[in-house]
Structures are given as C-alpha cells and as structure tokens.
Amino acid sequence: MRFQLDEEYELTRSAVRDFADAEVARGAADRDEFERVDRDLFKSMAEMGLTGIPIAERWGGAGSDALAYAIVLEELARVCASTAAVLHAHTMASWVVSQYGQHELREEKLTPLTTGARMGTLAVCDQPLRLKRLAQSSYQLNGCISSVDLAGTADDYILLVKHRNGRLSLGVAPAHAGSSGISMGPTANKLGLRGVPSANLQFNSGICSLFNVVKESNGQSELAADSHIINAINEMREIGLAAQATGIAQGALEAALAYAKERTQFGKPIGLQQGIAFKLADMAANVEASRWLVYEAAWLRDRGKEGSGKAAMAKLFAIKHAAAIAVEAVQIFGGYGYMREYRVERYLRDAKSLEAGGENSYSAILASLEAE
C-alpha cells in the first residue's frame, strides 16, 4: 500500500493552486466584506473546467472524480473559503442532476450547469412542500425551503422534493424574480462565508416540473432506494465540506508559519520559541490528518464502496480542527490576528461558520461502526 497521489491529481493541485494564488486570493477580502459573489471569477473557474469536475464529459463535465474535486475545493479554500463554498453549492446541484435526474432533465439542464454557462444551487426540502399535481410532471408548489446557499445569485434552483409518501422528486426552477412563483427572504448576515449569500426560498403557487429520481435495479424497494440516494448526496456533501475545512486549516497554518518566521522577539523569530514551535507542529499534524481522512472518503466514493461513515468522520474531524487551527493562528499573530487586514481572522470566521452549519455527524459514524 502506498500513500501517494497519482500524477494527474498533483497536476490538478498545482494548476488550481496557481490559479487560487493569482486570481482567487486577490479579491477574497472584498468578497467577504461586501458579501458578494464574483461572477467573473466563476466564469474563470468554468474556463478552467472546475464547474463540472465529477460530471461525465458527455454532459459537459471534466469526467473526473470525487478525489480530484476534494483537492480543488481544498486549494480554493486555502485562500478563500467562500469561493470554494460557491463551487461546492454549484457542483452539488449539477452532480445530483447527473446522478439521479431523468434523461430529459439531463438533456435540457445539465450541460449549461457543468460548463458554467449557468450557476446552480441545490435546494433540499427538509419538510415536505405542499404539492398540487397539474399534469404528468407539472406541480404547483407552496411552502418554504430554509437557508439555501446562492439564493438570489444562482440562475437555477435544483429542487430535491420529498412527497408526503416519502418519495423523492427532482426539478429545476429558474431563479428569475417572479418567473416561477419563487420569492426570497432577507439574505442572512453571517459571521463567516460571507461571500456565499444564503436566504430562505418561499414558493407561492410556483409551477415546476418534477421528475422521480432514477432508481437502482438492485431489488430495493422504492423508499429504500430513495434513502440510499439521500445517503449518497449527504456523503458527497460531507466530502466537500471536509475538503473546504482542510483548505481553511492549511491556509491558517501557512499564514501563521510565515508570520512566525518574520516576527522577531528578544532578537529571534518567534517561530523558534518552543511554545510557538509546538503550536505549529500540532497544527501541521492535524492538517495532514484531516487531508487524508478526506482523501480516503473520496477514494471510497469513487470506487463505489460504502463510505458514508468515513465521509462523516472526515467532516467531523476536519471542521473541528479547522476552527482550532484558526484560533491558534490568531493567537500566534497576537493583536494583529484580530485585524481585518490580516487574513487569519477571516479563516477563523469561515471555520466557525462551517462548524455551525454542519449538522451532527455522530449518527452516521456510529452506524458505520455497528455495520462492521
């Protein structure tokens, strides 16, 4: 067994790191300050082929896998977690359509998303909407979906709707104001990840085409298959969140290390003081542990193995330690760590936002242990 990434993954990392340092880092502070999504930056990511990484080439994607996707999110989050979160919200929407959408839904909607011609976001209904069937696949929707990322910014809302009987349907609602009976609540004023607008979506007799999700022909009941689909979506989402957390931790570590080499006290760099050196060593160890937990979860996903427990572990560990590492970085910077012109305070806010927004992972981890 060898713990080494293939050359193609390292080339992907190198290309995205160069792009992140040259293009993404430049406007990160402004995107955070003014709570905005930079569509020109999104277009640049599309031109690099980053907006459809785990989607098949026949649908305009890069034809790559979850591991490459995790590496890309990590490198983007290293300089701007909001940019990584925008890409994650968009890619989850495209990925769900590619995996579970009916053929006609893929034919019409998928390629514009994967190529970045349109920006999408996934809106999952935690509570069943009130649905009135109008025709074969046409429904009238009423109700609210809470805390949708990229609400008001995305071009398409990919709806994952649960019916009263527990069945799942997918649909696409264009996000043009008033065109589909969708209104948006106030944008949340968040502590971190401020470059990813979030708001509630209200459906007021909105008309949308909904299609049953594609079922696997493995003898499962329809409800069991739907449950399997939800687990797969959660797994992919957790891999993305864990990768973002790892990138935040890596960025905080790099900033703290650079400052510890430059800042002198009592005639020598503070990084040579034992207290600071030990902090940096602990930070580096936890970043590396987070990274390989994420990579293992993605590797399992790519090989069709059951990895929901690993994905949950990766998310739990990576987010927890991203917040802790960011706190240590702020402390190493001292008083400067609390100032907006130094990026470590943004890393801390972004890490805490991931921590607050990520639902509890313990049940998935415990279920995986019981299955062993």
Secondary structure, 3 states (H helix, E strand, C coil): CCCCCCHHHHHHHHHHHHHHHHHHHHHHHHHHHHCCCCHHHHHHHHHCCHHHCCCCHHHCCCCCCHHHHHHHHHHHHCCCHHHHHHHHHHHHHHHHHHHHCCHHHHHHHHHHHHCCCCCEEEEECCCCCEEEECCCCEEEEEEEEEEEECCCCCCEEEEEEECCCCCEEEEEEECCCCCCCEEECCCCCCCCCCCCCEEEEEEEEEEEEEEECCCCCCCCCHHHHHHHHHHHHHHHHHHHHHHHHHHHHHHHHHHHHHHHHHCEECCEEHHHCHHHHHHHHHHHHHHHHHHHHHHHHHHHHHCCCCCHHHHHHHHHHHHHHHHHHHHHHHHHHHHHHHCCCCCHHHHHHHHHHHHHHCCCCHHHHHHHHHHC
